[in-house]
């Protein structure tokens, strides 16, 4: 076997293919859920299943907690961690804003008005949009339905970043403290502690990684688990969201015992972030008029065929976006942190 091929297989074997699969399935569920949210609900097995598509978000948060905690462990410094996270999330996000802009231009050309997204008209609004400090951190509206979850992600990154300034032995107490806030503070948006609404889902991923991969601090992990579990059901999150988090960590734990092998759908997990970012501007803003046709809404087979066709197109675009936007930005983060390490030496 060629050396390059052998190294590639070794890298693939180190990946958690179940998490890749869950990322893809969650992105798909959320995307097709949004395809159909713009039209009146019709009760059939397909539309009823899609109505639960919002549950893809807690799956994302749990996976994020698991993976971001691992990324923090691998980081050589807090600075390196933050640089890599910034490069991971922002360039694809900025590119998706460009796609939103294209959808606005198309709406203006075709309809004569912007009927798809609210454009920030002030400098603070523009800065907030660029920096992901829009709702729920502030009252500035988002231009893409899914961007609110990215603001939560940034908050979670910063909380993990702050923990890296604490000695590793004591970081668990930082996570316990934040989780306690979720049990005692009110949950609402547009305030500095907005993140407590979804921190329990994120913390569920953190504590799952700790139990499965780290030895020691058993009692501290148990305490964090209990507080996190209470937080999952004390916040105003829906019951199904808490249950979804528990199902997700159960699958991750089972996979730890018998890891899932690489498969076609797990490889699509690489494109999940791009799918998540662009499905609304493409499917709803640009091609939403198709779904408004009565025949597409009422005929199950036509509805299903259109959703599959549209989703396949979005996956293709996401592959291109991953190849030319995401992957280069990930490599840039690694390059910047490698340079800083060499300079330190």
GUSE-910468 format. One line per 5 residues: number of its first residue (from 1); for each residue z, x, y of N, C-alpha, C. Coordinates in nm, 3 decimals, padded with zeros to 5 digits, m for minus. Layout:
NUM	Z X Y Z X Y Z X Y  ... .
END
This chain:
1	00.000 00.085 m00.121 00.000 00.000 00.000 00.000 00.088 00.125  m00.088 00.063 00.222 m00.090 00.144 00.345 00.046 00.144 00.413  00.078 00.253 00.482 00.207 00.268 00.548 00.229 00.159 00.652  00.126 00.131 00.736 00.139 00.029 00.840 00.172 m00.107 00.780  00.104 m00.141 00.671 00.128 m00.269 00.604 00.269 m00.275 00.549 .
6	00.317 m00.165 00.494 00.452 m00.158 00.438 00.556 m00.180 00.546  00.538 m00.115 00.663 00.632 m00.132 00.774 00.633 m00.276 00.824  00.514 m00.338 00.828 00.505 m00.477 00.874 00.584 m00.570 00.782  00.572 m00.548 00.652 00.645 m00.632 00.557 00.797 m00.610 00.571  00.838 m00.485 00.598 00.980 m00.458 00.617 01.034 m00.532 00.738 .
11	00.955 m00.534 00.848 00.997 m00.605 00.969 01.007 m00.753 00.942  00.907 m00.809 00.869 00.907 m00.952 00.838 01.027 m00.990 00.753  01.064 m00.900 00.658 01.176 m00.928 00.570 01.308 m00.936 00.646  01.318 m00.865 00.761 01.440 m00.866 00.839 01.454 m00.993 00.922  01.347 m01.067 00.937 01.350 m01.189 01.019 01.418 m01.302 00.945 .
16	01.477 m01.390 01.022 01.536 m01.511 00.964 01.428 m01.618 00.968  01.361 m01.639 00.857 01.246 m01.729 00.853 01.287 m01.875 00.866  01.410 m01.907 00.827 01.457 m02.044 00.845 01.469 m02.076 00.994  01.526 m01.983 01.070 01.538 m02.006 01.214 01.400 m02.018 01.278  01.306 m01.936 01.234 01.168 m01.949 01.284 01.114 m02.089 01.254 .
21	01.138 m02.136 01.133 01.090 m02.268 01.093 01.158 m02.377 01.175  01.289 m02.367 01.194 01.362 m02.468 01.272 01.314 m02.470 01.416  01.286 m02.355 01.472 01.233 m02.349 01.610 01.101 m02.424 01.620  01.014 m02.401 01.524 00.884 m02.468 01.526 00.899 m02.618 01.509  00.983 m02.660 01.413 01.001 m02.803 01.389 01.065 m02.871 01.510 .
26	01.163 m02.805 01.573 01.229 m02.863 01.690 01.131 m02.877 01.805  01.050 m02.773 01.829 00.950 m02.778 01.936 00.849 m02.889 01.910  00.808 m02.903 01.785 00.710 m03.006 01.749 00.768 m03.145 01.771  00.892 m03.164 01.730 00.957 m03.294 01.742 00.971 m03.334 01.889  01.016 m03.240 01.971 01.031 m03.268 02.114 00.895 m03.297 02.177 .
31	00.796 m03.218 02.142 00.664 m03.233 02.204 00.604 m03.370 02.174  00.600 m03.408 02.046 00.536 m03.535 02.010 00.622 m03.652 02.057  00.751 m03.632 02.068 00.839 m03.731 02.130 00.795 m03.758 02.274  00.766 m03.653 02.348 00.722 m03.668 02.487 00.583 m03.730 02.497  00.496 m03.700 02.398 00.363 m03.763 02.398 00.375 m03.915 02.409 .
36	00.476 m03.968 02.340 00.486 m04.114 02.324 00.590 m04.180 02.414  00.662 m04.099 02.491 00.762 m04.155 02.580 00.700 m04.220 02.703  00.574 m04.190 02.730 00.510 m04.241 02.851 00.450 m04.381 02.831  00.461 m04.435 02.709 00.407 m04.569 02.682 00.516 m04.657 02.622  00.501 m04.790 02.631 00.603 m04.880 02.575 00.625 m04.854 02.426 .
41	00.749 m04.865 02.385 00.783 m04.838 02.244 00.734 m04.951 02.155  00.675 m04.913 02.043 00.634 m05.007 01.940 00.706 m04.969 01.813  00.771 m05.065 01.749 00.853 m05.035 01.632 00.767 m05.019 01.507  00.753 m04.895 01.463 00.696 m04.863 01.332 00.760 m04.733 01.287  00.738 m04.695 01.163 00.809 m04.578 01.110 00.782 m04.452 01.192 .
46	00.659 m04.439 01.241 00.621 m04.318 01.314 00.687 m04.314 01.451  00.675 m04.420 01.525 00.732 m04.423 01.660 00.884 m04.422 01.656  00.944 m04.484 01.555 01.090 m04.483 01.542 01.142 m04.343 01.513  01.068 m04.269 01.431 01.106 m04.129 01.403 01.095 m04.045 01.528  00.987 m04.064 01.603 00.967 m03.986 01.725 01.071 m04.017 01.831 .
51	01.124 m04.137 01.827 01.223 m04.177 01.926 01.347 m04.089 01.920  01.366 m04.022 01.806 01.481 m03.931 01.789 01.444 m03.787 01.826  01.326 m03.769 01.886 01.278 m03.634 01.916 01.367 m03.556 02.011  01.451 m03.625 02.088 01.543 m03.554 02.178 01.640 m03.465 02.101  01.655 m03.491 01.970 01.746 m03.411 01.888 01.694 m03.269 01.866 .
56	01.569 m03.244 01.904 01.521 m03.107 01.898 01.594 m03.016 01.994  01.646 m03.073 02.104 01.714 m02.991 02.205 01.844 m02.931 02.152  01.936 m03.009 02.090 02.056 m02.944 02.034 02.024 m02.843 01.924  01.915 m02.864 01.850 01.874 m02.764 01.751 01.841 m02.633 01.822  01.767 m02.643 01.933 01.734 m02.524 02.013 01.860 m02.454 02.063 .
61	01.956 m02.530 02.112 02.077 m02.469 02.168 02.158 m02.397 02.060  02.168 m02.457 01.941 02.241 m02.391 01.832 02.171 m02.261 01.794  02.040 m02.267 01.775 01.962 m02.147 01.740 01.976 m02.042 01.849  01.973 m02.086 01.975 01.987 m01.993 02.087 02.122 m01.922 02.081  02.230 m01.997 02.054 02.361 m01.935 02.044 02.365 m01.828 01.936 .
66	02.306 m01.859 01.823 02.302 m01.766 01.710 02.223 m01.640 01.747  02.103 m01.660 01.802 02.013 m01.547 01.828 02.054 m01.466 01.951  02.102 m01.533 02.055 02.142 m01.461 02.176 02.267 m01.378 02.151  02.358 m01.431 02.070 02.477 m01.353 02.034 02.434 m01.227 01.959  02.338 m01.242 01.866 02.286 m01.127 01.792 02.220 m01.028 01.888 .
71	02.143 m01.079 01.984 02.077 m00.992 02.082 02.180 m00.914 02.163  02.292 m00.979 02.195 02.398 m00.911 02.270 02.461 m00.799 02.188  02.476 m00.821 02.058 02.532 m00.718 01.970 02.439 m00.597 01.962  02.309 m00.623 01.964 02.212 m00.515 01.950 02.189 m00.440 02.081  02.222 m00.502 02.193 02.198 m00.439 02.323 02.286 m00.315 02.341 .
76	02.228 m00.211 02.398 02.302 m00.088 02.423 02.397 m00.102 02.542  02.365 m00.197 02.630 02.450 m00.220 02.747 02.428 m00.361 02.796  02.516 m00.406 02.885 02.502 m00.539 02.945 02.372 m00.546 03.025  02.339 m00.437 03.093 02.216 m00.433 03.174 02.093 m00.450 03.085  02.091 m00.380 02.973 01.977 m00.391 02.881 01.963 m00.534 02.829 .
81	02.075 m00.595 02.795 02.073 m00.733 02.746 02.010 m00.825 02.850  02.055 m00.812 02.975 02.007 m00.902 03.080 01.858 m00.879 03.109  01.816 m00.755 03.112 01.674 m00.726 03.137 01.586 m00.788 03.030  01.626 m00.772 02.905 01.544 m00.827 02.796 01.542 m00.980 02.799  01.655 m01.040 02.835 01.659 m01.188 02.842 01.570 m01.238 02.956 .
86	01.575 m01.169 03.069 01.492 m01.208 03.185 01.344 m01.198 03.148  01.307 m01.086 03.084 01.167 m01.068 03.045 01.126 m01.168 02.937  01.222 m01.212 02.860 01.191 m01.307 02.752 01.163 m01.446 02.806  01.238 m01.488 02.908 01.229 m01.628 02.949 01.142 m01.651 03.072  01.143 m01.559 03.168 01.080 m01.590 03.297 00.928 m01.578 03.302 .
91	00.864 m01.470 03.255 00.717 m01.465 03.265 00.647 m01.585 03.200  00.684 m01.626 03.078 00.620 m01.746 03.022 00.651 m01.870 03.105  00.773 m01.878 03.156 00.811 m01.992 03.241 00.724 m01.996 03.366  00.706 m01.883 03.432 00.622 m01.879 03.554 00.477 m01.916 03.521  00.429 m01.871 03.406 00.292 m01.906 03.367 00.280 m02.057 03.344 .
96	00.382 m02.117 03.286 00.378 m02.262 03.262 00.377 m02.338 03.394  00.441 m02.283 03.498 00.435 m02.346 03.631 00.291 m02.347 03.681  00.218 m02.240 03.652 00.076 m02.233 03.689 m00.002 m02.346 03.621  00.031 m02.373 03.495 m00.036 m02.481 03.423 m00.002 m02.616 03.486  00.123 m02.632 03.528 00.161 m02.754 03.601 00.076 m02.766 03.727 .
101	00.059 m02.654 03.798 m00.023 m02.655 03.919 m00.166 m02.697 03.892  m00.222 m02.649 03.781 m00.358 m02.688 03.743 m00.365 m02.839 03.718  m00.262 m02.893 03.652 m00.260 m03.038 03.625 m00.253 m03.118 03.755  m00.183 m03.066 03.854 m00.174 m03.133 03.985 m00.311 m03.133 04.054  m00.378 m03.019 04.048 m00.512 m03.009 04.109 m00.608 m03.107 04.041 .
106	m00.603 m03.115 03.910 m00.689 m03.208 03.838 m00.660 m03.352 03.876  m00.531 m03.383 03.894 m00.493 m03.518 03.934 m00.547 m03.551 04.072  m00.540 m03.453 04.163 m00.592 m03.474 04.298 m00.743 m03.494 04.298  m00.812 m03.418 04.214 m00.958 m03.429 04.208 m01.002 m03.561 04.145  m00.935 m03.598 04.036 m00.977 m03.717 03.960 m00.925 m03.845 04.024 .
111	m00.796 m03.846 04.063 m00.733 m03.969 04.111 m00.720 m03.977 04.263  m00.738 m03.864 04.328 m00.723 m03.862 04.473 m00.580 m03.846 04.519  m00.486 m03.849 04.426 m00.344 m03.832 04.458 m00.277 m03.747 04.349  m00.165 m03.686 04.384 m00.085 m03.613 04.285 00.005 m03.714 04.215  m00.031 m03.750 04.095 00.045 m03.851 04.022 00.121 m03.793 03.903 .
116	00.135 m03.660 03.897 00.193 m03.600 03.777 00.326 m03.529 03.798  00.345 m03.461 03.910 00.467 m03.383 03.926 00.505 m03.372 04.073  00.636 m03.358 04.098 00.687 m03.343 04.234 00.679 m03.197 04.274  00.605 m03.169 04.379 00.589 m03.031 04.427 00.705 m02.997 04.521  00.771 m02.881 04.501 00.874 m02.840 04.598 00.813 m02.816 04.736 .
121	00.865 m02.883 04.837 00.805 m02.878 04.970 00.885 m02.796 05.070  00.996 m02.741 05.026 01.079 m02.657 05.114 01.095 m02.520 05.051  01.133 m02.422 05.134 01.155 m02.288 05.082 01.268 m02.284 04.979  01.384 m02.352 05.004 01.488 m02.356 04.901 01.439 m02.419 04.771  01.356 m02.522 04.785 01.302 m02.587 04.665 01.211 m02.494 04.588 .
126	01.130 m02.416 04.659 01.040 m02.321 04.595 01.119 m02.210 04.526  01.220 m02.158 04.596 01.304 m02.052 04.538 01.378 m02.103 04.415  01.430 m02.225 04.424 01.502 m02.284 04.310 01.410 m02.300 04.191  01.286 m02.341 04.216 01.190 m02.358 04.107 01.156 m02.225 04.042  01.136 m02.123 04.122 01.101 m01.992 04.070 01.216 m01.931 03.990 .
131	01.338 m01.954 04.036 01.455 m01.890 03.974 01.526 m01.977 03.871  01.472 m02.095 03.843 01.533 m02.188 03.748 01.672 m02.234 03.792  01.691 m02.246 03.922 01.818 m02.299 03.973 01.799 m02.442 04.023  01.710 m02.514 03.957 01.686 m02.655 03.985 01.789 m02.739 03.910  01.767 m02.870 03.904 01.860 m02.955 03.830 01.871 m02.905 03.686 .
136	01.990 m02.898 03.629 02.116 m02.958 03.671 02.205 m02.871 03.758  02.164 m02.748 03.789 02.247 m02.664 03.875 02.249 m02.718 04.017  02.134 m02.766 04.063 02.124 m02.822 04.198 02.055 m02.958 04.189  02.036 m03.021 04.301 01.971 m03.151 04.303 01.819 m03.141 04.323  01.768 m03.020 04.322 01.624 m03.000 04.338 01.554 m03.039 04.208 .
141	01.454 m03.124 04.219 01.387 m03.178 04.102 01.303 m03.073 04.031  01.288 m03.093 03.900 01.205 m03.004 03.819 01.061 m03.055 03.817  00.966 m02.964 03.798 00.824 m03.002 03.798 00.771 m03.022 03.656  00.856 m02.996 03.559 00.820 m03.014 03.418 00.943 m03.070 03.348  00.928 m03.175 03.271 01.042 m03.246 03.214 01.138 m03.158 03.138 .
146	01.091 m03.049 03.078 01.175 m02.969 02.989 01.250 m02.857 03.059  01.221 m02.834 03.186 01.278 m02.716 03.253 01.430 m02.721 03.265  01.489 m02.840 03.262 01.635 m02.849 03.277 01.706 m02.771 03.166  01.647 m02.767 03.045 01.711 m02.696 02.935 01.709 m02.545 02.960  01.609 m02.498 03.032 01.602 m02.354 03.061 01.711 m02.312 03.159 .
151	01.748 m02.402 03.250 01.860 m02.373 03.340 01.989 m02.357 03.262  02.006 m02.440 03.159 02.121 m02.423 03.070 02.114 m02.287 02.999  01.995 m02.252 02.951 01.979 m02.124 02.882 02.019 m02.007 02.971  01.976 m02.011 03.097 02.012 m01.905 03.190 02.164 m01.896 03.205  02.228 m02.012 03.215 02.374 m02.014 03.226 02.439 m01.952 03.103 .
156	02.387 m01.985 02.985 02.441 m01.928 02.861 02.420 m01.777 02.857  02.302 m01.731 02.900 02.276 m01.588 02.904 02.377 m01.516 02.993  02.405 m01.575 03.108 02.497 m01.512 03.203 02.639 m01.509 03.147  02.678 m01.611 03.073 02.811 m01.613 03.013 02.824 m01.506 02.905  02.719 m01.489 02.825 02.720 m01.382 02.724 02.714 m01.246 02.793 .
161	02.635 m01.236 02.898 02.626 m01.112 02.978 02.764 m01.074 03.029  02.839 m01.170 03.082 02.974 m01.142 03.134 03.066 m01.093 03.022  03.049 m01.146 02.902 03.136 m01.106 02.791 03.116 m00.960 02.752  02.999 m00.904 02.783 02.971 m00.767 02.744 03.049 m00.665 02.827  03.113 m00.710 02.934 03.198 m00.621 03.013 03.341 m00.617 02.959 .
166	03.363 m00.696 02.855 03.495 m00.702 02.790 03.488 m00.623 02.660  03.594 m00.558 02.624 03.598 m00.485 02.498 03.565 m00.580 02.383  03.486 m00.533 02.288 03.434 m00.620 02.181 03.542 m00.700 02.110  03.658 m00.639 02.092 03.768 m00.706 02.022 03.816 m00.832 02.094  03.803 m00.833 02.225 03.859 m00.943 02.304 03.754 m01.045 02.349 .
171	03.628 m01.025 02.313 03.525 m01.118 02.358 03.543 m01.259 02.303  03.598 m01.266 02.184 03.620 m01.397 02.122 03.706 m01.486 02.211  03.799 m01.427 02.286 03.887 m01.505 02.372 03.812 m01.560 02.494  03.707 m01.491 02.536 03.621 m01.541 02.642 03.548 m01.667 02.595  03.497 m01.662 02.471 03.427 m01.778 02.416 03.523 m01.896 02.396 .
176	03.645 m01.865 02.353 03.745 m01.970 02.336 03.779 m02.034 02.470  03.793 m01.952 02.573 03.826 m02.003 02.706 03.718 m02.099 02.756  03.591 m02.057 02.745 03.482 m02.144 02.791 03.479 m02.273 02.710  03.501 m02.262 02.579 03.499 m02.381 02.494 03.613 m02.476 02.529  03.727 m02.421 02.570 03.839 m02.505 02.612 03.804 m02.584 02.739 .
181	03.727 m02.521 02.828 03.683 m02.592 02.949 03.608 m02.720 02.913  03.531 m02.713 02.805 03.452 m02.829 02.764 03.540 m02.945 02.718  03.660 m02.913 02.675 03.751 m03.016 02.625 03.832 m03.081 02.736  03.847 m03.013 02.850 03.938 m03.063 02.953 03.871 m03.096 03.087  03.756 m03.037 03.113 03.691 m03.063 03.242 03.591 m03.177 03.232 .
186	03.570 m03.251 03.341 03.472 m03.360 03.338 03.330 m03.306 03.321  03.246 m03.389 03.263 03.107 m03.350 03.239 03.016 m03.425 03.333  02.953 m03.352 03.423 02.850 m03.411 03.508 02.762 m03.299 03.560  02.647 m03.337 03.613 02.552 m03.238 03.659 02.576 m03.203 03.806  02.497 m03.107 03.853 02.498 m03.066 03.993 02.633 m03.011 04.038 .
191	02.690 m02.925 03.956 02.809 m02.851 03.998 02.810 m02.720 03.921  02.886 m02.621 03.968 02.877 m02.487 03.909 02.905 m02.482 03.759  02.986 m02.574 03.707 03.020 m02.572 03.565 02.939 m02.674 03.485  02.817 m02.700 03.530 02.731 m02.797 03.461 02.710 m02.760 03.314  02.719 m02.631 03.283 02.684 m02.582 03.149 02.778 m02.632 03.040 .
196	02.896 m02.685 03.077 02.991 m02.724 02.972 02.940 m02.841 02.889  02.842 m02.914 02.941 02.789 m03.028 02.866 02.727 m02.983 02.734  02.656 m02.871 02.735 02.586 m02.826 02.615 02.638 m02.693 02.560  02.743 m02.638 02.622 02.801 m02.515 02.568 02.848 m02.533 02.424  02.910 m02.645 02.385 02.954 m02.657 02.246 02.841 m02.637 02.145 .
201	02.722 m02.686 02.175 02.609 m02.665 02.083 02.574 m02.518 02.074  02.571 m02.451 02.189 02.542 m02.308 02.193 02.652 m02.230 02.121  02.777 m02.265 02.146 02.891 m02.195 02.084 02.892 m02.216 01.933  02.840 m02.329 01.886 02.829 m02.353 01.743 02.742 m02.246 01.678  02.634 m02.210 01.746 02.549 m02.102 01.695 02.619 m01.968 01.698 .
206	02.698 m01.943 01.804 02.771 m01.816 01.816 02.871 m01.800 01.703  02.952 m01.903 01.681 03.057 m01.892 01.580 02.997 m01.889 01.439  02.881 m01.953 01.421 02.814 m01.948 01.291 02.773 m01.805 01.259  02.716 m01.735 01.359 02.679 m01.596 01.336 02.802 m01.512 01.303  02.910 m01.534 01.377 03.032 m01.455 01.356 03.086 m01.475 01.215 .
211	03.088 m01.598 01.167 03.141 m01.625 01.032 03.052 m01.562 00.924  02.922 m01.568 00.943 02.829 m01.525 00.839 02.807 m01.374 00.836  02.820 m01.308 00.950 02.776 m01.169 00.958 02.881 m01.068 01.003  02.997 m01.115 01.050 03.099 m01.023 01.097 03.228 m01.042 01.017  03.293 m00.932 00.991 03.422 m00.937 00.923 03.534 m00.921 01.025 .
216	03.646 m00.979 00.997 03.760 m00.967 01.088 03.770 m01.086 01.182  03.883 m01.096 01.252 03.912 m01.201 01.349 03.891 m01.341 01.290  03.934 m01.356 01.165 03.914 m01.484 01.096 03.983 m01.598 01.169  04.109 m01.579 01.207 04.183 m01.688 01.271 04.126 m01.721 01.408  04.082 m01.620 01.480 04.021 m01.646 01.610 03.891 m01.727 01.593 .
221	03.813 m01.693 01.490 03.691 m01.768 01.463 03.720 m01.912 01.424  03.827 m01.931 01.348 03.866 m02.067 01.308 03.905 m02.147 01.431  03.982 m02.085 01.522 04.023 m02.153 01.645 03.901 m02.190 01.728  03.807 m02.095 01.743 03.685 m02.122 01.819 03.606 m02.235 01.754  03.600 m02.236 01.621 03.527 m02.340 01.550 03.587 m02.478 01.576 .
226	03.719 m02.486 01.571 03.786 m02.614 01.592 03.764 m02.664 01.733  03.783 m02.576 01.830 03.764 m02.615 01.971 03.618 m02.655 01.996  03.526 m02.580 01.938 03.384 m02.611 01.954 03.351 m02.746 01.894  03.407 m02.774 01.776 03.383 m02.902 01.710 03.436 m03.017 01.794  03.554 m02.999 01.851 03.611 m03.102 01.939 03.520 m03.121 02.060 .
231	03.474 m03.009 02.118 03.388 m03.016 02.234 03.257 m03.088 02.206  03.204 m03.071 02.084 03.078 m03.137 02.049 03.086 m03.288 02.064  03.204 m03.343 02.034 03.216 m03.489 02.033 03.299 m03.543 02.149  03.354 m03.452 02.232 03.429 m03.497 02.349 03.339 m03.510 02.471  03.234 m03.427 02.478 03.142 m03.437 02.591 03.064 m03.566 02.580 .
236	02.984 m03.596 02.680 02.910 m03.722 02.677 02.781 m03.712 02.596  02.771 m03.607 02.514 02.656 m03.597 02.424 02.660 m03.711 02.323  02.544 m03.754 02.279 02.537 m03.863 02.182 02.587 m03.816 02.047  02.637 m03.911 01.968 02.692 m03.878 01.837 02.589 m03.806 01.751  02.465 m03.852 01.755 02.361 m03.790 01.674 02.338 m03.644 01.712 .
241	02.361 m03.609 01.838 02.343 m03.471 01.882 02.446 m03.380 01.816  02.571 m03.425 01.810 02.675 m03.347 01.743 02.646 m03.332 01.594  02.604 m03.441 01.532 02.571 m03.436 01.389 02.454 m03.341 01.365  02.355 m03.344 01.454 02.239 m03.255 01.442 02.282 m03.109 01.449  02.376 m03.077 01.538 02.427 m02.940 01.547 02.491 m02.897 01.414 .
246	02.569 m02.986 01.355 02.636 m02.953 01.229 02.536 m02.937 01.115  02.434 m03.020 01.112 02.330 m03.006 01.009 02.257 m02.873 01.026  02.231 m02.835 01.151 02.160 m02.709 01.179 02.239 m02.589 01.130  02.369 m02.586 01.159 02.449 m02.469 01.116 02.468 m02.470 00.964  02.469 m02.588 00.903 02.477 m02.595 00.758 02.353 m02.533 00.693 .
251	02.237 m02.565 00.749 02.112 m02.507 00.698 02.110 m02.356 00.717  02.159 m02.310 00.831 02.164 m02.165 00.856 02.257 m02.097 00.757  02.371 m02.161 00.728 02.467 m02.104 00.633 02.409 m02.100 00.492  02.341 m02.207 00.451 02.278 m02.210 00.318 02.169 m02.104 00.308  02.096 m02.086 00.417 01.991 m01.985 00.418 02.049 m01.845 00.406 .
256	02.171 m01.826 00.455 02.238 m01.696 00.445 02.263 m01.661 00.297  02.286 m01.764 00.216 02.310 m01.742 00.074 02.179 m01.719 m00.002  02.076 m01.796 00.036 01.946 m01.781 m00.027 01.838 m01.789 00.080  01.801 m01.674 00.137 01.710 m01.674 00.253 01.573 m01.734 00.221  01.523 m01.809 00.316 01.389 m01.865 00.306 01.286 m01.753 00.321 .
261	01.182 m01.758 00.240 01.076 m01.659 00.251 00.978 m01.698 00.361  00.905 m01.600 00.409 00.806 m01.626 00.513 00.702 m01.724 00.462  00.662 m01.816 00.548 00.560 m01.914 00.512 00.479 m01.948 00.636  00.375 m02.026 00.619 00.285 m02.056 00.730 00.358 m02.117 00.848  00.446 m02.214 00.820 00.513 m02.285 00.929 00.619 m02.199 00.997 .
266	00.683 m02.111 00.922 00.783 m02.023 00.985 00.716 m01.925 01.081  00.593 m01.883 01.048 00.523 m01.792 01.139 00.488 m01.861 01.271  00.475 m01.994 01.268 00.446 m02.068 01.390 00.566 m02.073 01.484  00.682 m02.031 01.433 00.801 m02.027 01.517 00.785 m01.936 01.637  00.698 m01.835 01.626 00.672 m01.745 01.738 00.618 m01.820 01.860 .
271	00.549 m01.931 01.835 00.483 m02.003 01.943 00.566 m02.119 01.996  00.688 m02.134 01.944 00.769 m02.252 01.979 00.805 m02.258 02.127  00.835 m02.142 02.188 00.870 m02.142 02.330 00.751 m02.185 02.416  00.634 m02.133 02.383 00.514 m02.171 02.458 00.482 m02.319 02.437  00.496 m02.366 02.314 00.474 m02.509 02.285 00.567 m02.592 02.372 .
276	00.691 m02.551 02.377 00.792 m02.624 02.454 00.757 m02.626 02.603  00.708 m02.514 02.655 00.682 m02.503 02.798 00.559 m02.581 02.843  00.453 m02.583 02.762 00.326 m02.636 02.812 00.290 m02.774 02.760  00.366 m02.830 02.665 00.321 m02.956 02.606 00.321 m03.072 02.706  00.417 m03.072 02.801 00.420 m03.181 02.898 00.303 m03.172 02.997 .
281	00.282 m03.058 03.064 00.168 m03.054 03.158 00.033 m03.077 03.091  00.017 m03.031 02.967 m00.112 m03.048 02.899 m00.126 m03.189 02.843  m00.028 m03.231 02.762 m00.041 m03.358 02.689 m00.016 m03.480 02.777  00.080 m03.468 02.870 00.118 m03.585 02.951 00.048 m03.585 03.086  00.052 m03.471 03.156 m00.006 m03.465 03.289 m00.160 m03.466 03.285 .
286	m00.219 m03.386 03.194 m00.365 m03.374 03.192 m00.432 m03.481 03.105  m00.376 m03.506 02.985 m00.442 m03.596 02.890 m00.364 m03.726 02.869  m00.269 m03.753 02.956 m00.186 m03.873 02.939 m00.264 m04.003 02.947  m00.378 m04.002 03.014 m00.457 m04.126 03.029 m00.504 m04.180 02.895  m00.526 m04.091 02.798 m00.570 m04.136 02.666 m00.464 m04.222 02.600 .
291	m00.340 m04.179 02.611 m00.229 m04.255 02.551 m00.210 m04.390 02.619  m00.257 m04.404 02.740 m00.242 m04.531 02.812 m00.337 m04.639 02.758  m00.435 m04.600 02.677 m00.528 m04.698 02.620 m00.455 m04.784 02.517  m00.473 m04.913 02.526 m00.402 m05.006 02.440 m00.429 m04.980 02.292  m00.553 m04.946 02.260 m00.589 m04.922 02.120 m00.513 m04.803 02.063 .
296	m00.496 m04.698 02.144 m00.424 m04.579 02.099 m00.277 m04.611 02.078  m00.222 m04.695 02.161 m00.080 m04.730 02.151 m00.049 m04.819 02.032  m00.135 m04.915 02.006 m00.103 m05.021 01.908 m00.152 m04.991 01.767  m00.254 m04.907 01.753 m00.307 m04.875 01.621 m00.239 m04.749 01.569  m00.163 m04.763 01.463 m00.083 m04.651 01.412 m00.170 m04.531 01.373 .
301	m00.279 m04.556 01.303 m00.364 m04.446 01.257 m00.428 m04.373 01.374  m00.474 m04.448 01.474 m00.535 m04.385 01.591 m00.430 m04.309 01.671  m00.313 m04.369 01.686 m00.202 m04.303 01.754 m00.169 m04.171 01.686  m00.157 m04.176 01.554 m00.123 m04.056 01.477 m00.233 m03.951 01.487  m00.359 m03.996 01.476 m00.472 m03.903 01.482 m00.480 m03.834 01.618 .
306	m00.456 m03.911 01.726 m00.461 m03.852 01.859 m00.348 m03.751 01.879  m00.229 m03.785 01.832 m00.115 m03.694 01.847 m00.139 m03.564 01.771  m00.194 m03.574 01.650 m00.221 m03.454 01.571 m00.327 m03.368 01.639  m00.433 m03.432 01.689 m00.539 m03.359 01.758 m00.486 m03.289 01.882  m00.411 m03.363 01.962 m00.357 m03.307 02.086 m00.258 m03.196 02.056 .
311	m00.173 m03.216 01.956 m00.074 m03.114 01.923 m00.141 m02.988 01.869  m00.246 m03.004 01.791 m00.319 m02.888 01.740 m00.377 m02.807 01.855  m00.428 m02.877 01.956 m00.482 m02.809 02.074 m00.372 m02.733 02.148  m00.254 m02.793 02.158 m00.142 m02.727 02.226 m00.095 m02.605 02.148  m00.094 m02.614 02.015 m00.057 m02.498 01.934 m00.156 m02.384 01.956 .
316	m00.284 m02.418 01.965 m00.385 m02.315 01.992 m00.362 m02.249 02.128  m00.336 m02.331 02.231 m00.307 m02.275 02.363 m00.180 m02.191 02.359  m00.082 m02.235 02.282 00.045 m02.163 02.272 00.028 m02.029 02.202  m00.062 m02.025 02.105 m00.093 m01.898 02.040 m00.149 m01.799 02.142  m00.240 m01.846 02.225 m00.298 m01.760 02.329 m00.192 m01.719 02.430 .
321	m00.107 m01.814 02.466 m00.001 m01.784 02.563 00.097 m01.683 02.505  00.129 m01.698 02.377 00.221 m01.603 02.313 00.158 m01.463 02.311  00.030 m01.458 02.276 m00.038 m01.329 02.261 m00.054 m01.256 02.394  m00.086 m01.330 02.500 m00.121 m01.265 02.626 m00.012 m01.274 02.735  00.089 m01.359 02.715 00.196 m01.371 02.815 00.332 m01.337 02.754 .
326	00.370 m01.408 02.649 00.503 m01.387 02.591 00.520 m01.248 02.532  00.431 m01.211 02.442 00.445 m01.083 02.372 00.444 m00.965 02.468  00.352 m00.962 02.566 00.357 m00.852 02.664 00.487 m00.849 02.744  00.542 m00.967 02.777 00.667 m00.969 02.853 00.785 m00.922 02.767  00.782 m00.955 02.638 00.886 m00.906 02.546 00.878 m00.753 02.537 .
331	00.756 m00.704 02.525 00.736 m00.558 02.517 00.777 m00.490 02.646  00.753 m00.557 02.759 00.795 m00.502 02.887 00.947 m00.487 02.892  01.019 m00.588 02.843 01.165 m00.580 02.840 01.213 m00.464 02.756  01.148 m00.443 02.642 01.186 m00.331 02.556 01.154 m00.198 02.622  01.038 m00.193 02.688 00.998 m00.069 02.756 01.095 m00.035 02.869 .
336	01.132 m00.134 02.949 01.223 m00.110 03.061 01.360 m00.063 03.013  01.409 m00.122 02.907 01.542 m00.083 02.857 01.536 00.051 02.786  01.426 00.083 02.720 01.411 00.214 02.657 01.406 00.324 02.761  01.337 00.295 02.872 01.330 00.392 02.981 01.469 00.418 03.039  01.548 00.311 03.057 01.682 00.327 03.113 01.771 00.406 03.019 .
341	01.750 00.389 02.888 01.831 00.465 02.791 01.796 00.614 02.796  01.665 00.643 02.806 01.623 00.785 02.812 01.676 00.851 02.939  01.675 00.774 03.050 01.725 00.828 03.177 01.874 00.859 03.167  01.947 00.771 03.096 02.092 00.789 03.081 02.121 00.915 03.000  02.036 00.940 02.898 02.054 01.059 02.816 02.024 01.184 02.897 .
END
